[in-house]
Amino acid sequence: MICRINSSIPCLAGVLITGMMLVGCGSSTDDQVSVCGPQGNLRVGFVGSVEGKSEISESLIADDELERMRTLLTIASRCEVQFEPVFSSERARERLVRGEWDIAFLPPGLTAMAMQRGVEDQPIRQLVRPNRSRSALLVHRDSAVKTLADLNGKRLGLLPRGSLTGFYLPLYNLHGLTLKEVRYANNFEELLTLLKNGDLDVIAWDTGLSEPGDAYRLLAEDNHDIPHGSMVLSKEILKRNYKPMLKVLDDSAGQMPKSLGYSSGTLPAVDAYYSLKEIVRHVESWTLPLNRQRYVVFGVKDRSNGGSP
C-alpha cells in the first residue's frame, strides 16, 4: 500500500484496516466482536495532564493528532467513537463519577479518582511522562512563613479538583489549619503569577516543573512519588472482549501522539496508586474550599498514609 505523507490519517486507517483483514483470516469470531460501551458507541475521554506542567498549552495535543487517535480507536474497537478532549480536571472528575467515559487517558490524580469505589475503572496501559513529580508548597523567599503551622490565616492557591500535586496532596498536608482564603487557577503558571503579584501567600507547586526562580523557595515537599498517568477502561468495557482492541492499540503505539506517552504492553504499577487513592478518597469526603472563601481544612485523616515531613 502506498500512502502519501500529507495524508497521514487516511494512511493510518488504510494500514490498520489491511492489517486487521489479514489477521482476521486466522482469527476466531470472538476477536471480531466490536467493543462498544452501554450507549452503543465508545465514549473516549482525553485529559491534558496538569501534573509536572506549568500551563495548559503544554498539555495540548494538536487537532490532527487527536483525529488520528480517534481514527485509531475507531478501527481498534470496531465501534463509533465519541472523542472528548477535556482540559479541566474538575470537568473530567465529573465525567468519571457519572460514568460518562468508556475509555479515558488520564493524569495520575484522575487515575486515582477513577479507581474509587463506585467508579471502579481500571488502569490498563501506562502513559509515561519525561519528568517525575512531587507535590510541594511554594512561598516568596523573604516570606515570614517557615513551617506549615505558619500558614494559619494565610492565602492559599490551588489547582482545580482532580490534580494530585495541585489540589489533593496540598490540602491533605494542611489538615487542621484555617486559611484566610483559597483561590483557584487553571495551571501552575497562573498560580505563580498570583504569588508574584502578592495576591497569595503560598501556592501548590509541582517539583517536576522548571525552577521558579531565586525569588521563591519550597516551604514543604510531600514524600509521595507521583506515578505516571494511565489509559483506563470502565468496568463495563472490562466485561467485554477488549484484548483484541488493546493489541491493535499496542501494535500502533507509534501512531499515538508522542506527548501522550502511550507505553505499548506496559501495565501501570497499580500499587503506586493505592496510598494516593486513599488520600483522594479522604479529601473528597471533606467539605471542600470555595473560591475566594475562608476555609478550615478539616476532615477524617488517615495518618498512616503520611505526608510532608
RASUL-V877702 format. One record per residue. N is the residue number from 0. RES is the residue in three letters. SS is DSSP state (hx for helix, st for strand, lp for the rest). Layout:
n = (N:N)
res = (RES:RES)
ss = (SS:SS)
//
This chain:
n = (0:1:2:3:4:5:6:7:8:9:10:11:12:13:14:15:16:17:18:19:20:21:22:23:24:25:26:27:28:29:30:31:32:33:34:35:36:37:38:39:40:41:42:43:44:45:46:47:48:49:50:51:52:53:54:55:56:57:58:59:60:61:62:63:64:65:66:67:68:69:70:71:72:73:74:75:76:77:78:79:80:81:82:83:84:85:86:87:88:89:90:91:92:93:94:95:96:97:98:99:100:101:102:103:104:105:106:107:108:109:110:111:112:113:114:115:116:117:118:119:120:121:122:123:124:125:126:127:128:129:130:131:132:133:134:135:136:137:138:139:140:141:142:143:144:145:146:147:148:149:150:151:152:153:154:155:156:157:158:159:160:161:162:163:164:165:166:167:168:169:170:171:172:173:174:175:176:177:178:179:180:181:182:183:184:185:186:187:188:189:190:191:192:193:194:195:196:197:198:199:200:201:202:203:204:205:206:207:208:209:210:211:212:213:214:215:216:217:218:219:220:221:222:223:224:225:226:227:228:229:230:231:232:233:234:235:236:237:238:239:240:241:242:243:244:245:246:247:248:249:250:251:252:253:254:255:256:257:258:259:260:261:262:263:264:265:266:267:268:269:270:271:272:273:274:275:276:277:278:279:280:281:282:283:284:285:286:287:288:289:290:291:292:293:294:295:296:297:298:299:300:301:302:303:304:305:306:307:308)
res = (MET:ILE:CYS:ARG:ILE:ASN:SER:SER:ILE:PRO:CYS:LEU:ALA:GLY:VAL:LEU:ILE:THR:GLY:MET:MET:LEU:VAL:GLY:CYS:GLY:SER:SER:THR:ASP:ASP:GLN:VAL:SER:VAL:CYS:GLY:PRO:GLN:GLY:ASN:LEU:ARG:VAL:GLY:PHE:VAL:GLY:SER:VAL:GLU:GLY:LYS:SER:GLU:ILE:SER:GLU:SER:LEU:ILE:ALA:ASP:ASP:GLU:LEU:GLU:ARG:MET:ARG:THR:LEU:LEU:THR:ILE:ALA:SER:ARG:CYS:GLU:VAL:GLN:PHE:GLU:PRO:VAL:PHE:SER:SER:GLU:ARG:ALA:ARG:GLU:ARG:LEU:VAL:ARG:GLY:GLU:TRP:ASP:ILE:ALA:PHE:LEU:PRO:PRO:GLY:LEU:THR:ALA:MET:ALA:MET:GLN:ARG:GLY:VAL:GLU:ASP:GLN:PRO:ILE:ARG:GLN:LEU:VAL:ARG:PRO:ASN:ARG:SER:ARG:SER:ALA:LEU:LEU:VAL:HIS:ARG:ASP:SER:ALA:VAL:LYS:THR:LEU:ALA:ASP:LEU:ASN:GLY:LYS:ARG:LEU:GLY:LEU:LEU:PRO:ARG:GLY:SER:LEU:THR:GLY:PHE:TYR:LEU:PRO:LEU:TYR:ASN:LEU:HIS:GLY:LEU:THR:LEU:LYS:GLU:VAL:ARG:TYR:ALA:ASN:ASN:PHE:GLU:GLU:LEU:LEU:THR:LEU:LEU:LYS:ASN:GLY:ASP:LEU:ASP:VAL:ILE:ALA:TRP:ASP:THR:GLY:LEU:SER:GLU:PRO:GLY:ASP:ALA:TYR:ARG:LEU:LEU:ALA:GLU:ASP:ASN:HIS:ASP:ILE:PRO:HIS:GLY:SER:MET:VAL:LEU:SER:LYS:GLU:ILE:LEU:LYS:ARG:ASN:TYR:LYS:PRO:MET:LEU:LYS:VAL:LEU:ASP:ASP:SER:ALA:GLY:GLN:MET:PRO:LYS:SER:LEU:GLY:TYR:SER:SER:GLY:THR:LEU:PRO:ALA:VAL:ASP:ALA:TYR:TYR:SER:LEU:LYS:GLU:ILE:VAL:ARG:HIS:VAL:GLU:SER:TRP:THR:LEU:PRO:LEU:ASN:ARG:GLN:ARG:TYR:VAL:VAL:PHE:GLY:VAL:LYS:ASP:ARG:SER:ASN:GLY:GLY:SER:PRO)
ss = (lp:lp:lp:lp:lp:lp:lp:hx:hx:hx:hx:hx:hx:hx:hx:hx:hx:hx:hx:hx:hx:hx:hx:hx:lp:lp:lp:lp:hx:hx:hx:hx:lp:lp:lp:lp:lp:lp:lp:lp:lp:st:st:st:st:st:st:lp:lp:lp:lp:lp:lp:lp:lp:hx:hx:hx:hx:lp:lp:lp:hx:hx:hx:hx:hx:hx:hx:hx:hx:hx:hx:hx:hx:hx:hx:lp:lp:lp:st:st:st:st:st:st:lp:lp:hx:hx:hx:hx:hx:hx:hx:hx:hx:lp:lp:lp:lp:lp:st:st:st:st:lp:hx:hx:hx:hx:hx:hx:hx:lp:lp:lp:lp:lp:lp:lp:st:st:st:st:st:st:lp:lp:lp:lp:lp:lp:lp:st:st:st:st:st:st:lp:lp:lp:lp:lp:lp:lp:hx:hx:hx:hx:lp:lp:lp:st:st:st:st:st:lp:lp:lp:lp:hx:hx:hx:hx:hx:hx:hx:hx:hx:hx:lp:lp:lp:lp:st:st:st:st:st:st:st:st:lp:lp:hx:hx:hx:hx:hx:hx:hx:hx:hx:lp:lp:lp:lp:lp:st:st:st:st:st:lp:lp:lp:lp:lp:lp:lp:lp:lp:st:st:st:st:st:st:lp:lp:lp:lp:lp:lp:lp:st:st:st:st:st:lp:hx:hx:hx:hx:lp:lp:lp:lp:hx:hx:hx:hx:hx:hx:hx:hx:hx:lp:hx:hx:hx:lp:lp:hx:hx:hx:lp:st:lp:lp:lp:lp:lp:lp:lp:lp:hx:hx:hx:hx:hx:hx:hx:hx:hx:hx:hx:hx:hx:hx:lp:lp:lp:lp:lp:lp:lp:lp:st:st:st:st:lp:lp:lp:lp:lp:lp:hx:hx:hx:lp:lp:lp:lp)
//
